[in-house]
């Protein structure tokens, strides 16, 4: 990037800091946002059909600028966001969901859903028995510090 001012993460943070995030509180008083970002502002909302057969209220025009949204929809920006450690990645995705157009949010949701593990493969009885024996002799492990999105060759960048 030529400067930070053309960087998608920088622009997202500037939009949220200067304009706030959308108030997503529904008619029942429930706000799916984390409740820690202020100010909450009234954004332009829209109704779209969800893939699960019901109508869904989504952000049509939020606090993200058009420039920010355009950059967030680029593959290199998605890669940068998804390479962040979990807590940073989660924060950025929450900000996108709570301040950008629903198409931008869906771009990230669809990517993550497309990279969910497809489940364990069936194995024969012999390999299951050898796995069970290994299970009892393994050293305890820490939780993984990285995530790998194989379809795009993205993995968490660790600075240690």
Secondary structure, DSSP 8 states (H G I E B T S, - for coil): --SGGG-HHHHHHHHHHHH-EE----TTS---S-S--S-EE--EEEEEE-TTSSEEEEEEE-SS-HHHHHHHTSHHHHHHHHTS-HHHHHHHHHHHHHHS-HHHHHHHHHHHHHTS--------HHHHHHHHHHHHH-------S--EEGGGTEE-----
